[in-house]
C-alpha cells in the first residue's frame, strides 16, 4: 500500500472519530502552503516516476507543545509535494489545520533507494520527526519554505 493510501485512510479515520465524538468547539484553523526547495530553488519532481507515484516527496505537520514535544492525542496533517515543489496543507475537509506549533517532517519516498539500514527515503531520514530542523508556530494562513539544503539534506534524483 503506498503512502498516499495510508494518508487518505488516516484522514478518513480522523474525520469519522471527530464525527463520533461530536467536537463542538470551534478552534481557529488555517491553510498552509509552501515549497520544498534546495538552496532556494524548487525541487524538480517532474520525472515520470513522480507522475505515476513510484516516487514522491511528502511533508507531514506534527503538532507539538511549547517545549517541542509531539502531542500524541492530536492528528497529523500531510500532503504530497507537487512537480514544482509546492504543497498545500488543507486539513480536515479543507478547513485547514488548527493554529499552533508544528514540527514538519519531509520524506522522499523511493522504493528503489536503499541504505544499509534498508530505508526507502532519499533524504536518509534527515527530516524525520526526530531529526527535522523545521518547526513553525502557525497562527494564520501562510506560505513556508522547507529548504532541504539548510537542513543538511540532498535533493532527490528525478
C-alpha positions as CSV (number, residue, x, y, z in Angstrom):
1,X,0.0,0.0,0.0
2,X,1.5,3.3,-0.9
3,X,1.8,6.2,1.5
4,X,-0.9,8.2,-0.3
5,X,-3.4,5.5,0.6
6,X,-2.2,5.4,4.2
7,X,-2.6,9.2,4.5
8,X,-6.1,9.0,2.9
9,X,-7.1,6.2,5.3
10,X,-5.8,8.2,8.3
11,X,-7.7,11.3,7.3
12,X,-10.9,9.3,6.9
13,X,-10.4,7.7,10.3
14,X,-9.8,11.1,11.9
15,X,-12.9,12.6,10.3
16,X,-15.0,9.6,11.5
17,X,-13.6,9.8,15.0
18,X,-14.3,13.5,15.2
19,X,-17.9,13.0,14.0
20,X,-18.5,10.3,16.6
21,X,-17.0,12.5,19.4
22,X,-19.2,15.4,18.3
23,X,-16.5,18.0,18.7
24,X,-18.5,21.1,19.5
25,X,-15.6,23.5,20.0
26,X,-14.7,25.7,17.0
27,X,-10.9,26.1,17.0
28,X,-9.3,28.5,14.6
29,X,-8.0,26.7,11.5
30,X,-5.7,27.9,8.7
31,X,-4.5,26.6,5.4
32,X,-0.7,26.4,4.9
33,X,1.0,26.4,1.6
34,X,4.7,26.1,0.8
35,X,7.6,24.9,-1.3
36,X,10.3,22.3,-0.7
37,X,13.5,23.7,-2.1
38,X,17.2,23.2,-2.2
39,X,19.3,26.3,-2.0
40,X,16.3,28.4,-2.7
41,X,15.4,26.6,-5.9
42,X,12.2,24.4,-6.0
43,X,12.8,20.7,-6.3
44,X,12.2,19.3,-9.7
45,X,9.8,16.4,-9.3
46,X,8.6,16.3,-12.9
47,X,10.0,13.0,-13.9
48,X,7.8,10.1,-14.9
49,X,8.4,8.2,-11.7
50,X,6.7,11.1,-9.8
51,X,3.8,11.2,-12.2
52,X,3.0,7.5,-11.6
53,X,3.7,7.9,-7.9
54,X,6.5,5.4,-7.8
55,X,8.5,8.2,-6.1
56,X,7.1,11.0,-4.0
57,X,8.2,13.8,-1.6
58,X,5.8,14.2,1.3
59,X,5.5,16.7,4.1
60,X,3.9,16.0,7.4
61,X,2.9,18.5,10.1
62,X,3.1,17.1,13.6
63,X,1.5,19.2,16.4
64,X,3.9,19.9,19.3
65,X,3.7,21.6,22.7
66,X,5.6,24.7,23.6
67,X,8.6,22.5,24.6
68,X,8.6,20.8,21.1
69,X,7.2,17.5,22.4
70,X,4.8,15.8,19.9
71,X,1.1,15.9,21.1
72,X,0.2,12.2,20.7
73,X,-3.5,12.8,21.0
74,X,-3.7,15.3,18.1
75,X,-3.9,14.3,14.4
76,X,-1.1,15.0,11.9
77,X,-1.5,16.7,8.6
78,X,0.2,15.8,5.4
79,X,0.5,16.4,1.7
80,X,2.4,15.2,-1.3
81,X,4.7,17.7,-2.9
82,X,3.7,18.7,-6.5
83,X,6.0,18.6,-9.5
84,X,7.0,22.3,-9.0
85,X,8.0,21.7,-5.3
86,X,4.8,23.2,-3.9
87,X,2.4,21.7,-1.3
88,X,-0.8,22.6,0.4
89,X,-2.0,21.5,3.8
90,X,-5.7,21.8,3.8
91,X,-6.5,19.8,7.0
92,X,-9.8,18.0,7.6
93,X,-12.4,18.6,5.0
94,X,-10.4,21.5,3.5
95,X,-11.0,23.6,6.7
96,X,-7.2,23.9,7.5
97,X,-5.2,22.8,10.4
98,X,-5.6,24.1,13.9
99,X,-3.3,27.0,14.8
100,X,-0.3,26.1,16.9
101,X,3.2,24.9,16.8
102,X,4.3,22.2,14.4
103,X,7.3,20.1,13.5
104,X,7.4,19.4,9.8
105,X,8.9,16.2,8.5
106,X,9.9,15.7,4.9
107,X,10.3,12.3,3.3
108,X,11.5,11.5,-0.3
109,X,10.0,8.0,-0.9
110,X,11.7,5.9,-3.4
111,X,11.3,2.1,-3.2
112,X,14.4,1.6,-5.2
113,X,16.7,3.6,-2.9
114,X,18.2,1.5,-0.1
115,X,20.8,2.2,2.5
116,X,22.4,-0.4,4.8
117,X,19.5,0.2,7.2
118,X,17.0,-0.7,4.4
119,X,15.4,2.8,4.2
120,X,13.5,4.0,1.2
121,X,14.0,7.7,2.0
122,X,16.4,9.5,-0.3
123,X,16.8,12.1,2.5
124,X,18.1,9.3,4.7
125,X,15.6,10.3,7.4
126,X,17.4,13.7,7.9
127,X,13.9,15.3,8.1
128,X,12.2,12.6,10.1
129,X,10.1,13.6,13.2
130,X,13.1,13.0,15.4
131,X,15.6,15.0,13.3
132,X,13.7,17.7,11.4
133,X,15.0,21.2,11.8
134,X,11.7,22.6,10.6
135,X,9.5,24.0,13.4
136,X,6.8,26.6,12.8
137,X,4.3,28.4,15.0
138,X,1.3,28.6,12.7
139,X,-1.1,31.3,13.8
140,X,-2.5,32.4,10.4
141,X,-2.6,31.2,6.8
142,X,0.8,31.4,5.4
143,X,3.4,30.1,2.9
144,X,6.5,28.5,4.2
145,X,9.7,27.2,2.6
146,X,11.4,24.0,3.6
147,X,15.0,24.3,2.2
148,X,16.5,20.8,2.4
149,X,20.0,22.1,1.9
150,X,19.7,24.2,5.1
151,X,18.6,21.1,6.9
152,X,21.5,19.1,5.6
153,X,19.6,17.1,3.0
154,X,20.2,16.4,-0.6
155,X,17.8,17.0,-3.5
156,X,16.1,13.9,-4.8
157,X,17.3,12.3,-8.1
158,X,14.4,12.6,-10.5
